[in-house]
Amino acid sequence: MCGITGKLVFDRSEPIGRDVIFAMTSALGHRGPDGFGLHFAPGLGLGHRRVAAAGPAERQPLANQDETVWVALDGEIHNAEGLRSQLKAHGRVFRTTSGAEVIVQGYEQWGDLVVGRLRGPFAFALWDGRRRRLLLGRDRLSVRPLHYSTLDGRGVVFASEIKALFEDPQVGREWEPAAIREYMTLGCVLSPASVFRRIVKLPPGHLLTAEHGRVRVSQYWELPFATERRERPEGEYLERLDALLREVVATHLGGDTPAGVMLSPGVSSAAVASYAVEVSASPIATTTVGFDAPPFDDIQRTRALARQIGSRHYTDLVTPDVADLLPRLVDNLLTTIDRTGTAASLQIRLPMLDHEIVEFAATVPSSLKVRGQTTQYLLGQLLQARMPRHLLRPSAHPFEPLAAAWLRGPLASLVSDLLLSGRFRQRGIFDAKAVTRIWQRHLTGRNDHHRELWALLMLELWFERFVDRPGEQRLRAA
């Protein structure tokens, strides 16, 4: 995973502040400790951070041959080789083997339509200097993050993470009360909104175009739900799914860096690991992170599963250490996966979110997705020939009972310190007496309020980390 930043002001005489672009890009050092690149033009700045695991060691932002088109890419283009061959057939000459150059050359050949030809997780920024045109693109399923602010109509500033945007003093820092309500109701802040009023996310499957004093967001992909006149036999769907998984997993394993699989007894995880062992030319390592609580521990089951599929298996245990808590107001699990991977300089790939898998799933009849109490029915049927059913569990393991126990046990003092504090009351967001009441009822075991308390705990930790940090400007509530 890499990081991208940038800023465009429509008035080219207005300075963008090279120090701002430098600071924004520096703030994403954890996303790319192995490379740092900048590009400037009148009214424009682009920044890029690179991690070595991301592929060829080309310097970004990367330009075309006459340096009129520049691109900064976070992510991977899984079909880069095929697109490169197509472009060479059109007479295009390549200087690197990178996916970034495929985007540059593809843009010159096909214009904005290049984005629809890309396969993989990506977020990119492309600058067309001849037309003074900025193009931002995000993959179909929001695997790679991209946030931006329109600077009250004067231009656009963007970055892989919100904290980089705050290096620009022109970015509004007011948090949005409606986002807090949404988080407490749904457990997340839905895209395209963010917890900050003037910052939004580029939605998945969308492009942002900034030119001629205007910013326009358009959709380039929509999940097609095909309605077939007749339902095909189950065997045909199984054959198609088998071939598709084999191809997708092989594509996602591609590259020169070692690859492994995070293994759980879930059907999807087991499928990815099984196909990875089958298609990989090198031994596959699997890893399981379990809870330090026997009723919720999958360690033994995954060890047996790893023996069945033939992987080298490693395990680790998680305890409720405060240092491991990662409070983020996110719109889905993908943001947490992104931040966790970048913190460890890991290139995380998600074969089950390959858009061809998702498009296939949209054609499968509901009767083959859920059968009685069994979810992921079709995938489970496919795995029957690969592993015993008793090694799998049909759905994700519930975290709720463990969270409830943690809040009454090792996290109880943290909850009391944060949710009963004067600072929490002074925020004026929640009824402090009501919070105290549900905490006491949960602590004594009278009621189970772990969902509300967990959400409040994460929110307060978020305020302390991102709003109340000493030495930083305190953000204002709108």
N, C-alpha and C positions, 0 to 999 in steps of 0.2 A: 504494500500500500504506500502511496505517495501523498503529497499534498500540493495543492495549487492555490494561488492567490492572484489578485489583480484589481485594477481600478481603471475605469475610463471616465473622463470628464468630457462632455460634449464641446465645451469651449476649449479648443486646443491651446489657447493662450493661458489658461488657468493652470498653474503648477499642480501636479498630483502629489508632489512630495516624495522624492526617491527614498528618503529615510523612512517614510511610512510603509512603502512596499517592502523595504528591507526588513522592517520590524514585523510586518505581517508574515512574511515568509520565514523569518527566524522563529516566530511563535509556533510554527508547525515542525520544528526540528525533530520531534518524536516520530513524525510520519515519514521522515526521510533523512536519517542521520548520515547517509552516504553521498549525498549530492545536494548542491545549492546552486540555483541559476536564476538570473533576472534578465528581463528585456524591457527596454524603454523606447517609447516614441512620443512625439508631442501629444500630451493629454492622455497617455496610456502607460501603464506599468503592468508587467506580468512576473509572477514568481513561481518557482517550482522547488519542491524538496523530493529527494529520491531515496528509496531504500534499495539495497543491492539485490534483494530477492525479487524485485519487480521485473527483472529482465535485462536486456542488453544495456550496457553502461554508456548510453548516449547522453549528451548534455541537453537538458531542457531548460527553458523553452527552446524548441527546435523549429528551424525555418525551412522554407523551400529554397530552391537554388538561387533565386534572385533576392531572397530575404524580404519578400513583400507579404508573406503569409507565415505566421508563427503560431505554434500550439504548445500548450502545457497540458499534460495528461496524468490523471490519477486513475490507475486501473490497468486492465489488460484487454487486448483485442484478440480473442481466441482464434478468429479466422483471418488473422493478419497475413498469413502466408498465401492463402487463397486469393485475398484481395490484392496482394502485391503482384501475383501472377496476372490477374485481370488488368491491372494498371500498366504493367510492363507491356502487355499486348496492345495497349493504347499508345505506346511509345514513351511511357514515363520511366525516368531513370532514378534509381534509388541509391542513396549514399549510406544508409544504415539498414539494419534488420528490425527496427523498432516499430511498435504499433503506432507511436506518435507520428512517424513519417507517413504511415499509411493514411492517417487522418488528413494530413496536409495535402498529400498527392490526391487523395480521394476527393477532397474539397475542391481542388482545382479542376478535377475531371467531372465531378457530378454535382458540385455545389452543395447545398444543405442536405440533399438527398443521401449524402454519404453516411449520415448518422443511421439511417434505416438499414444500411448494409453491415453495420458493425455488430459483432456478437461478443458478449462478455460484459463484465462489470466495468463501468467507466464513468468518469466525470471529466470533461475537458473544457478548456478555454481556447478559442481560436481567434486570432486577430488578423483581419484582412486590411493591410495598410493602404492598399490602393483605393479601397472604398470606405476607409475609416469605419470599419464594421466589426463589432465584437459578437462572437457566437459562443454561447455556453450550451453544453449538452450533457444530459444525464441518462444513464442506462435505464432500461425498460422497467426494472423492478427495484430501483432505488438502493442498490447494493453500495454504491459509492455516494457519499454525501456531498452536497453543494449548497451553500447559503449565500444570500446576497441582500443588498440594500440599495434602493434607487436614489438615495441622496436628494430627496425632495425634487426629483426631476432634472437634476444637474448632471446625472451620469449614473454609473453603477459600480459598486465595489463588491467583490465576492471572495469566498475562501472555502476551503474544505471544512473548516470548523469555525464556530461563532467566535471563539476567543481570539482568533486572528483578526477578525473584523474590528474588534475593539482597540486594536493598535492604531486605527484611523480615528482621530478625534471628531471627524464629521459624521460618524455613525451614531445614530440615536441609541441611547442605552436604557430607555424606559421599559420595564417589564410590563407585561400585559395581564391585567386581572382576569380577563376571559380565558386566557391560556391556563391560569392556575385552576380555575373552575373546571375546565375541560380535563386537566390532569387528574384532579380529585374525583371526577365522575368516571372517566374512561381509563385512567391509569396511564395516559399518554397525551401528547399534544399533536393533533393530527396535522399532516401535511396539507397545504403548504405553510401553515402558520408555524411560528416558533414562540418560545416563551417571551421573546422581546418584540415590542410593538413594531419596530421599523426594520426588522430582519425577517425574511421568509426563506423557505426552502424552494429550490427548483424542483417541481414535481417529477416523479419518475416518468420516463417516456416523453419528456418535453425538451424543447429548445428555447433558449432566450436569445433574442436578437436586439442589439443596441446600436442604433445608427440614426443619423439625421435628427438628433434630439429626442428620440423616442425609444422606449423599451417595450418590446413585445414578447409575450410568452405563447408558444404554440405547441400543440401535441403532435408527435410524429408516430406514436404507436398506441394502439388500444387492443386489449386482449380480445381476440375474436372468439365468441361462443358460437361454434358451428352447430346448426341443428340438422341432423341427418334424417332422411325420410324413413330409414329403417335401422334398427339397432343391430349391429354386426355381432357375430358370435364372440363369446368371451375370449376364445383362443386367438382371434385376430388382434384384439387389444393387447393380450399378453405378448404376442410376437412383436408387435410394434414397440411396446414398452421395453422389452428385453433389448432389442436392437438400439433403441434410443438411449437407454441407460449406459450400454456398453460404449457407445460413441461419445456421449456427453462426458462421462467420467474420464475416458481416455483423453479427451480434449482438455479438461481441467487439470489433468496431471501433467500436461505438456510443459516443457521447460527443462533447464539444466539444474535447477535447485532441488534438493531432496524434498519429498512430500510425505505427509502423513495424514491420518484421518482421526478426528475426534469421534470416539466410538461410545455409543450408549446402546441399551437394548431396544431402542425405538426402531420401528420398521424402516424409516428413511435412512437413519444413520447406518444400520446394518446393511442395507442395500448398497449404499455408497462404498462402504468398506469392502464388501464382498466383490463388487465389480472392480474396485481399485486393485485388489490382489490379483484378479483375473487378467486385467489388461496391462498391468505395469511390468516393464522389463526388469525393474529393480524391486527388492523386498520392500513391502509396505509396513510402516510402523503405525500402530494405533495407540491412542491415549484415552484414558478415562479419568475424569475428575469426579470423585464421589464425595458425599457428605460424611462427616464424622458423626454419624448417627445411624446405627444398624438398620432400623426399619426403612430408612430412605437410601440405603447404600446399594448401588448397582455393581460394585466392584467384582464380586464373585460371578455374577451373571455375565458380565462383559469379558472376564477372563476366559470363561468357557466358550463364549461366542468367538473370541479372537482365536482360540485353538481350533475351532470349527472352520473358520475361513482361512487360517494359515498366516496370520499377521504376527509381527513382533509387537508385543503389548507392554504398555507402561501405565502405571496408575499413580494417582495423587489424591490426597484428601483435602477438603475445604472445611475450615472452621469459621465461625462468625466473627472474624477479626475485623475490627473497625477499619483498619487500614485497607482491607479488601473491598469495602463498600464503595460503590461507584455511583453516586447520585447524579442522574442525568434525566432531564425531562425530555424524553425522546418520543418519536412518533411510531417506532416499532423496534423490534429486537435487533434489526440490522445495524442501527446506530451503535448499540452496545457492542455488537460483534466487531464493528469497524474500530471503535476506540480501544477495545481490548487487544485486537490484533496489532494496531499501530503502536501501542505501548510496549509491545514485545518485539517490534520490527518483524512481524509475521505477515506473509501474504496469504490471506484467508480466501479460499475459493468455496463457492456454494453451488455444487452441481445441480441440486434440486431446484435452484432458482434460475437455471439456464432457461431462457425464454422459450426454447423449443420444447422443453419438458412441460412448462406451464401451458403453452399453446396446445400441446397434446392432451393435457389434463382437462382442458376446456371442452374437448370433444368426447370425453368419456361419459357415458350415461351415469346418472346419479346412482343407479342400482348397482354399479360396479365400483362406486366410491365408498358407499356405506351399505353394509349388509347386516341388518339386525342391529346388534350392539357393536359390530366390528367396523371401525373406520379404516381407511386406506386398504380396503378389501382387495383391490386389484394388485397392488404392490405386495401385499401379504401372500396372495396366491402365487405370485412370481417367485417369491423367496422359499416356497415350500420345498422345492427341489434342491435348495442350497443349504438349508439349515433347519434343525428341529424347531417347531413352533414354540416349544416351552422355553427356548432361550430368548424369545422376544416378548416384549410387552406391547399391547396394541396402541397405546397412546402415551403422551408425555407423562413422566412421573410427577405427581402433585407436589408442589413446593409449599402449599399452604400449611399443612400440619407442621412442617419443620419451621417455617417462619413464625407460626404462633408460639412454638416452644422456645425458639431463640429469643423472642420478645419478652417472654416471662423469665428467661434464664440469663444467658451471658450478655444480652443486649439491654436488660432491664435498666441498668444504671445509666446507660447512654440515653434511653428514651426519657427517663426522668430528668436528666440534666438538660436535654434540649427542649422537650415539649412542655416542661413546667417552668422554664426559665423566664426571666423578665424580658429578655430580648424577644422571645417568641410572642409574649403578650403584647409587647410594644408594636409589633408589626401590624396588629389590628386586622389581620386577615381572617382569623378564626375565633370562635367563641372559646376563650381559654377555659371557662368553667366546664363547657361541654367536653372539651378535649381531656381535661382532668378526670371527668366522670367516666368516659369510655376507657381511659387508661386504667383506672382503678378496677373497673369491672373485668377487664381482660387480665390484669395482673393476678387477681384473686381466683380466676377461673370461672367466674360467674357467667361471663359471655366471651365469645370469640370475636374480637375486633381487630384481628391482625391485618386485614386489608387496609382499613382506614389508618391504623397506626403506622403500618409500613409506609404508606404513601406520605403521611405527615412527616415521618422520620427522614425519608429521602428528600422531601422538599426542604426541610429545615437544614439538612446537611448541604443541599444545593445552595441555599441562601448564604450559609456561612462560607462556603468555598468560593462562590462566584459573585456574591453581592457584598458581603461584609469583610472581604479580605483587607487586612491592614495595609496601608500604603497605596491602595488603589481607590480611585474615585467611587464613592458609594452611588450605586444605581438608584434612580428615582422611580417610585411607583407612579404609574400614569394615573 
